[in-house]
Amino acid sequence: MGGVAGHLAHLYDNRNLTYNKMAEILQKAANGELIGTEKTDGYNIYLGFVDGRARAARNKGDMSRGGMTMEDLVNREFRGGEKSKKAYTTAFAAYEKAVNSLSDEEKAQIFGPAGEIFYNTEIQGPIAPNVVNYDENILSIHYMGHKKYNKDANTLELVDNEEQSKYLDSVVDRFEQATANEPFSVRRTAFLDLNRITDEQLINNVLDKIQATGYSGSMTINDYLESKLYPMVEKDLPRLDENKRQLLIDRMLGKAGAPTTPQITKGMPKEDKQVISQYNKNSKFIIKKLIEPIELAIHDLAVELLRGLKSAYILDNRKEVDRLKEETAGAIKAIQSYEGEGKDAAQDILVKQLAKLKHHDNIDTVVEGFVFQHDGQMYKFTGNFAPMNQLLGLFNYGRGKVPSMVKEALLGQNEVYNDKEIVAILPGKYKPAHRGHLDMIRHYLEHADRVVVLISPKEKDGITADVAERILQMYVNDAGLTNVDIEIAQYPSPVQSAIEYGNNPEMKGTKIIVGASTKGGDAVDRARFFKNLIKYVVQAEVLNPLDYAFEPVGEVLHATDFIKALKKNKDIDHFLPAGSKDKADIIADMIKEKLQEGTQHFLGIFRGLVEEILTETSKAGKKRVSKKIPKLKDEGYPQEQAIAIAMEERDKLEEEEELEETTVAGAVAGPAGPAGPAGPVGKPQRRQRKTTKEEVNEALNYLLQKLGV
């Protein structure tokens, strides 16, 4: 599953799962006591009904906007091209007919009174081919994994909608009648019964293998990993004291609140910092190796649980098994004999997957897996389909530097094809967006198949990410642009936003360009973190942003000038794209409403008070004041936030003063040497008085004390 569905977890993916609970689940599976459904090899999509229309969602951005209509789907570009688009639009057309066969009361009962519930659904069949060839086009509505968008937290949440789901079951038969003349039928996902394991020794062997790793009793996966990591870190990084050792392990395990490696290594020698940083970067590989014995033990049991099972969606299961067996045998031979670029990586994948599959003759079912829910968490069991899928994927599509071996076979040469989708990622504030931003989107549509705009979630000048998104979407719609996805990012940092988006599993095999403008040195900044993108983005190939940098058209516009014009009630047509000028009043009202909501120009007043105090002290003859008062931040912050900014500025000034004092002291006590511009070395130098910083710092402290901070 991808998109909204995200990653469907194996048991060992749940870091809070205890051994006792894992053993209980495995025993229930072996006894045939788990209730679950067939995991199918299709295209995942979430379906809902909002504001009187059927809706679809492929990602969080879609769901935050209330889903896509049929018009949105038709205008959207799909990575799989026209064939993929046809699968989605044809399936959605059947869904529209199915859901419109219900009464308004029934729709509200199923989707919630505000249409907040979106159902986890799979598109499968000849029109949506993947590894398995299904015989019928079916839109399969799952029993689990349904979600809703939480606007306040900007997150997707699992929905406990057992009551609504039961109601859907009571009307789903009517969908067959409504879609009788459609290429797709709309159904519930088929239930699947696992094989019962009568050999008690088999399950005991699996549990023994798991316990042999040291994972046992009430220990969680995280406890197990920590017990393994601690002696490793102690041995490999002997210079770390006990406290920092624990902090590094917390960081490696991704625990909430864990400090970053620079925070952990602060004050340590540069060489040690580099070693510890690299150790943390290897954490995913280290943890994967520690989990591997548990993974293999569960895999062996899953193979037996799924052995010989028949898919409800294939007429001749035996014929399809034989086809997959033959194709996998061919893929294994091709990978074994491959001599091109990335040979070692290809061989590593082959060895790892054959450790699970053993031999292509062990493929005996076309069932991808079994999906079930336990204690509110969704899990899956996958047998030999998983390693088979990895091997066929490597053979057919390549991975990383390894090209498609199918194309190599057709051409008879080791040529890496350059037909990957190119996605331009444009992270930024956009508060508010202006015509220059739309020009930038147009520019990247000329270089990329798709443009993804990631709006910082952080409020600026009173303008929220939601308002910024709505305004930019208005520009895009008015300009008639397609292949543009506008989303609210999870992180304020454009670097982290780009990295997280580039590492989305859906981005596998694509190329990404991170947007850069030649305005104000932005392109230089993007170039700085280009190395970080290459280093940390593993799903996609990162292209150099400087090769595609945007040159602003005409006058360079700034969002701050846009805000100033609005505050002074000036005409804003100058800032708007041509196609959106008729909406100037609407846009102005949207922004002004936010500017006025709970916003006091407190920081501007605060700055004024600082200047006033310094002026007064100057008149009293107590201090000499520089006329240039440093600007703290943009105005327009609520009082609480303004105080926080002021305190942060005060701390910065204190740090700078400490640094200056240290530098001066070092110069005075430094070793003898040749004379420099400041005079002969060895003679104490008079410290240059930093009047402005000291006075502003003192004024800030005074005002903060008056405010009781």
N, C-alpha and C positions, 0 to 999 in steps of 0.2 A: 504494500500500500504506500501511497505517496500523498503529496498535497496536504489537505486538511487532516487526513487520516494519520499521517506521520508514520512512525515505526511501530509495528505490532510486536510486542515484546515476547521473547523467550523467557522461561522461568528465571534463568541466570541473569537476565537484564534488569530484574527488579532488585536493586541493591539492598532493599529493606526486608527481603524475603529470608526467613530463617530456614535452617536445614530441616528442622522438624516439619515446618509447613510445606517445604518442597517435597519431602518424603511422603507426606500425607497426600499431596496432589498426585504424585507419581503412582502411589498405591491405588488411589481411586481410579486413575486412568487404566491401570492394569486390570482392575476389577470391573471395568466397564461402567463406572458410576458417574463419569463426567458427561454432561450434556453440552453438545457443541454443534458447530456447522462446518460444512466443507469450505476450506479456503480455496478460492478459485484464482485463476491466472488471467485477470482482466484489467480494465481501466477503472480506477477508483474515482468516484465523484460523490458529492454530498447534495442531496435534493431537499427542497423545502417549498413553502408556499407563503409569500409575503405580499401584502397589499393587493390581494385579489389576483395574483399571477404566480404561476409555477416558476421556481427559481433553482439555479444550480450554483455550486461553489467548488472551485478547485484549490483555493488557498484561503488564508486568513483574510487577505484583502477583499476577496470576493464576498466572504461571509460578513465582514464588517459593513459592507455597503448594501447588505440585504440580499446578496446573491445576484446571479446573472439571469437575464431574461433570454428568450430565444434570439432576439436581435443582438444581444451582447455576445452570445455564443457564435453566431454567424460572423460577426465582425472580428472575432478573436483569432489570433494566429496560434496554431498548435505546433509543438516541436515535431510531432510526427507527420506534419504536412496535411494535405487535403484528405488523405485516407483517415487520419486520426480525427480530423474535424468532422468528417462524415459520420464516424462512429458516435461521437458525442451528440451531434445535432439530431441524428436519426433516433437515438435512444431517448433524447430529451423530448422529442416530438411525441413519442409513445407515452412518456411520463405525463406530459401535459394533458393528453386525452384521458389517461387513467385518473389523474387527480381531479380533473374537471367533471368527472362522473359523480363526484361526491357533493353532498349538500354543504352549505356554508357552515352549518353546525358540526358536521362530520370533519370538515377541514380544521376547524378550530379545536376540536377534540384531539386530532392527531398531531397538528403542528404547533399547538399552543395558541392562546388568544391573540398574541402579537406576532405569530408566525416565527417564534424564536427558535424552534427545534428544526435542525437539518439532519436528515437520515443518511447514514453511511450506506453507500450503494456501489455496486460493481456492474460495469458494462462488459459483457463477455459474449463471444460467439465468433462466427466466421468474419464478421465485419470488423472485429477488434482482435486480430490474431496476435498472440504472444508466443510462448513456447508450446502450450497445449492447444490443439485444434478442437474446439467445441463444435457441436453439430447444430446448435440453434442460437439465434440472437436473443439474449435474455438480459433484462435490466433487473438485477438481483438485489433486493433490499435486505440488508443484514439485520440481525437481531440485536447486535451490540455495536458500541462505538459511535453512537449518535452524539451530536455536539450543538452548542450554541455559542454565540459571541458575547463576551462580557465587555461592554463598552467602557466601563469605568477602569478596568484593569488592562484593556486592550489584549485580551487573551481568549483562547478557545477553551471551553470547558465541556467535559463529558456530561451527558444528560442522563439522569436516572429517570427514564420515562417508561417504566414498566406498564403503567396504566394506559398511556397513549399507544404503546406498542401492541398491547392486547386488543385495543380498539381497532388498530390497523389490521390485525389478523382477521377481525370479524368482517371487514369489508374488502379485503384484498382479492377475493374471488371475483368481484365485480370488475377488477382491472382487466381480467382475461377477456371479458365481453367487450369492454371499451376499446381494447387494442387488437381486436380480432383481425382487422384489416391492415395493421401496422407491421413493419418488418421486425419489430421487437415485441416481446411479451414482457409484462411487468409482474414479477413474482417475489415471494419471500425466498431467501437463501435456503438451500436444502440442508436438513439436519443430517448428521453423519454419526454412525455408531463405530467406535473404535473396536479393534480386535481385543478380546479378553485374553489375558496372559495366564494360562493355567500352570505354567512352569514357574513355581515360586522361586526356584533357584536363579532364574533369569533376573527377576526384579531385585532379589537379594544381591546379586553380583553388581548390578547397576548402583545400588545404594552403597555397597562396599567400596566401589571405585570412587564415588563422590566423597565418602568419609575419609578415604585414604589421602585425600588432598589436605585434610585438616579442617574441612568444613563440616561441622557437626552440631548436634544439640540445638540450643537456642541462639547460636551464632548466626548473624545475618551475613549476606554476601559482602557487605562493607566491612564487617568485623573480620571476616576471613581474609579479605584483601589487605587490610591493615596489619593483620598478624604476619602476613608474608612480606609486606613492604618494609616493615620496621627493621628487621635484621638486614635486609638488602641495603637500605639507606644507611644504616649504621656501619655496614662494611664498606660500601662504595664511597660514602661521604663522611669520613671520620672527623673532619674539622667542624661539622655541624654539632652544636650542643643539643641536649635533649629537647629543649623547647622548640628550637628551630627545626629539628628533625621531625617533630610532630606536626608543625605548621606546614612543612613541605609535603608530608603524607596527606594532610587534609586537602592541600591544593591539588595533589595528584588524583585524589578521589573525588574532587569536585564538590566538596562539602560547602554548604551555605555559609557565607561569611569568611571563608578561608582567604588569607592575604595573597597577594600576587607574589611572584618570585622576586621582583625588585624590592618589595617591602620586606620579604624574608631575609634577603641578602644585603640589606642596607648596612653600610659601614664595613663590609667585608672586602678583601682584596679582589681586584678585577678578575684574576684567574679563577678564583673560587666562584665568583658570580657566574662566569661563563659555564663552568662545569655543572653547577646546580641548575642553571637555566636549561641547559641541554638535557639534563636528567629529567626535568619536568616535562620537556617536549616529547621525551620518549615514553611518557607515562601510559599513553593509550596502548602502545605496543607491549609494554611490560604487563599491564593489567590484562590485556587480551591473552597473553601467554599463561597467566595465572588462572584465568577462567577456562582455558582450553580443555583441561582434563574433565571438568564438570560438564562442559558443552558436549564433548565426545560421548560421555557416559549417557547423557540424556538423549543424544542423537541415536545411539544404538537401540535404546528402548523405543523411541519414536518410530524407527524403521519397522520394528515388530508390531507396534500398535496400528500402523498404516498398511502393513504388508498385504498386497493383493486387493485392497479396497477398490470399489468401482465408483467412478464419478457419476452423479445423477444427470450430468449434462452431456454425456457421450454415449452414443448408441453401441458402438463396438469398442469397448475398452481394451480388448486384447490387441486389436489392430493398431490402436494409438500407442500402446505400450511398446510394441515391436518397432514402430516408426521412431519413437524417442530413443530406444535402445540403439538402433542403427545410426542415428544422427550423432549420438553421444560417442559411440565407438569411433566414428570418423573424426569428431572434434578432438578426441584424445590423441589419435595418431597425428593429426595436423599440428597440435601443440607440441608433441614430443619431437617432431622433426623440424620445428620452426627455428630458423637461424637469423632472423632479422633483428631490428632494433628492439630493445626491451626483452631480449631472450631470457635473461635471468629472472625477470619479473614474471614472465609467462610460465617458466618452469616452477617457480615458487607457488603460483596459483594452482598449477596442475598437481603438485605434490600434496598441497593442503587439502584440495577437494577429493583426491583419490584416497586420502586417509579416512574420509567419511564414506565415500562411495564404494571403495575397494575395487569393484569391477563393474563395467557397464551392464553385465548380466544381472546385477542386483536391482536394476530398475524394473519394478513389477507392478507399479500403480501409476495412474495419471493424476491421482489426487495430490494437489500441491501441499495440503496440510489440514490441520484440525484447529478450529478457533473456539475458545471457550472463555468463560468468565468465572473468576473465583475471588471472593472477598472484594468485589467491586473493581477488580483489575482484569483487563483483557490479556490473554496469553495465546500462544500458538505452539503446536507441535509440527515440525516439518521433518520429513524423512529424507529419502534419497533424491527427492525433487530438488532440494536446495543445492547440493553439489552439482547435480546435472545441469541446473539452470546457470550456475556460475561458469561451467565449462563451455556450454553452448553460447553463453553471452560473450565470453572471451573470443571464441572462434568466429562468431558472426559479426560482432561489433568492435572487438578490440577493447583495450583498456590502457589509459595513460599513454605511454609511448608505443605500446603494442598495437599495430593496425589490425583492421579486420582481415582475418585469414581467408575469408570467402573472396574478398576483392583481390587479395594476393593471388589466390588460385586462378581467378579469372584473367588477371593481367600477366601472371607469371613473373612478377617482380615485387620487391619489397618497397612499395611506395605507400607512404602514409597519406591517406586521403584528407583533404582539407574541406570536407563537407559538413562539419559540425555546425550546429546552430550557434550564432553569435548573439549574446545578450549584453546590452549596455545597461549598467547599473549606475543610477544617478542619485547618490545619497546627499541630503542637504536639509536646511531648515525650511525654506519655502514659506516664510512667514512675514508678509504674504508673497505669493508667486506673482511675477510680472511677465510682460511679453518677452523679456530676455530669457526667462526659463523655458518658455514655449519654443523659442528659437533654438535653444539648446537641445530640447527633445527632438525637434525636426532634424537637427544636425546629426544626432546619433541614430535616427531611423534610416539615414542614408548609409550608415556603416554597420548596422546590426539588424538582425531579424526581428528583434523585440527589445523594447526599452522598459526597464523597471525603475520607477521612481520611488525611493525610500525616504519618507518624510520623518525627520527627527521627532520623537515623541515629546520632547521637552518644549514647554510653553515659552514663547518669546514675545515680549511687548504685549502680553495679555492675549496673544493669538494662540489658540490650541492647535494641536496636530489635526484634529478633526476638521476644523474650519479651513486650515491650509489645504487639506486633501480635497475638500469640496470645491474650493476655488480653482485649484489646478485641474481637477476633473472637468470642471465647467469649461476651462480654456481648451482642453483636449477635445471634448465633445463638440464645442463650437467650431473648432478647426477641422473637424472630420478626420482626426488622426486615429489610426487603428494600431494594433500591436503595442499598445502602451498600458502597462499595469502600474497603478498608483497605490502604494501601500504605506501604512504607518510602521516605521521600523521598530524593532524591539529595543534598540540601544541608541542613545544620543550620539555616540561616536560614529562618524561616517566610516572609519576603518573597520570597526567591529561589525557594523551593519553589513558592509560589503563582504566581509569574511564569512559571517553567518549565512548570508544569502547564497554565496558561492559554494558553501558546503552543504546546502540542502540536497538531499538525495536526488531530487528532480533535476538538478543541474549537472548530473553525471554525464560526461561526454560532451559538454558544451564549451564554448569559449566565452570569456567575459571581458568587457571593457568597462573600467570604472571612469565615470564622467569627469572631465577636467576642463576648466575654462582658462583661457590665457589672461583673464581679468584678475588683477590683484595678486598675482603669484599663486593662484589656485593650482595651476598645472604643476608648478614646482612642488607644492605640498603633496599632490597626488603621486608624483614621482617618488617622493620620500617613502611613502608607505607601499609603493609597488613591490618592493622586496618582501615586505611582510605578507602581502597578498599571495605572492608566489610560494612563500614558505608555508603558509597556513591553509590556503585553499587547496583541498585535495580532490574534490569532486570535479572541478572544472579547470580548464586551462586559462591562465590569466594573460591577457595581451597588454603590451606597454601603453599606458594611457596617453603618453606624449605623442604617440603616433596618430592619435585620433582627437587631439585636443580641440575644443570649440573656440572659435574666434568670434566674439560678440559682434552682432550686426549693428552698425550705426552707433548711436550713443549708448554708453555703458550705464545700465540702470542699477539702482541699489534698493533693497527692500526697506532700508531705514528712511530713504527719501520718500518712498511710497507712504510710510507711516506718518512722516512729518506733514505731508500734503493732506492726509486725512485729518490729522489733529487740527490743522489750520483751515479745514473745510475748503480746501482748494480743489480744482478740477483734477481728477485722476485718470482721465482718458489717455493721457500721455504714457501711463504705465501699463495700459491694457492692450492685449492683442487685438488686431482689427476686428476679428470675428466676435469679440466679447465686449466691445465698447457699448453696445446697447444695454448691457447688464451692469453698467457702472454704478447705478443707484443700489442695486441688489448687493453687489460686492462691497460697496462702501458701508451699507447697513450691517452686513455680516461681520465686518471687521470692527466697526465702531461699537457694536454691541458687546464684543469681547473686550475692547479697550476700556469700556466703562464698567464692566462687571468686576466689582471689588478691587479695582486698581486705583491706588492713590499714588501720586507722583512723589512718593516718600523719599526715594533715593535722591531725586533732584533737590528736594528741600534739604535733605541731610547734607548734600554736597555744599549747598548754599550756606548752611550753618557752619560748616568747617571753614569756608572762606571768610565768613563774618568774624569768627573767633580769631582767625589769624590776622585779619585786618585790625581788629581791636587791639590785639597784643602788639601789633606794629605801631599803632598810634600811641600806645602807652610807653613805647620805647623799650619794651622788654625783649623783642626779637626782631631780626631782620627777615622780611618775608619776600619770597619770590613771587612775582605777579602770576606766575604760571601754576595754577592749581591742577594737579593730576586728575584726569577724569576716571572715576571708579568703574562704572558700568553704564549701560544704556538706562535711561529713565523709564519709569512706568512700572516699577515693581511694587507689589504689596509690601506693607511695612515689615512683616516678619522676614520676607525674603531679602528686603533691602538691608536689614540689620545683619543677616547672615553674610551678605556680600561684603558689608563694611568690616565685619569681624575678620573675614577671610583676607581682605586687603590689608588690615592691620597686621595680621600674622605674616603676610608676605613682606611687609616693610620691616618687621622685626628681624626676619630671616636675612634680608638684604643687609641690614645694619650689622648683624653679627658677622656676616661674610666680609663686609668692608673692614670691620675692626680686626678680624683675623688676618686679612690681607695686609693691612698696615703693620700689624705686629710682626708678621712674617718678614716684611720688607726691612723693618728696623733691626730685627735679630738675625737677618740673613747672613750668609757667608760673604767674606770680602771678595771684591771683584772690581772690574773696571767701572769707571764712572758712567752714569747714564744720564738721560734727560732730566731726571729729578735731582741730580747733584751727586756728589761723591758717595759711594757706598760706605757704610760704617757710621755716617753722621745721621742721627735721628731725623727723620723727615716729619715736617709738620703735617698733621692730618688735614685733608681738605674737608671743610665743614659741609655736610649734606643738609643744608637748612630746610629745604622743602620737605624732604621725606620725614625728617625728625619732627617737624612742626605738624605736618598732616597726621602723623602717627599719634602725636600727643593729643591733637584735637579729636581724633577718632576715639581714642581711649576716654577722653573727657565726656564726649557725648554718649558713648555706650554706657558709661557709669551712670550718667544722668537718667538714662532709660532703664537702668536697673539690670543691664545685661552683663 
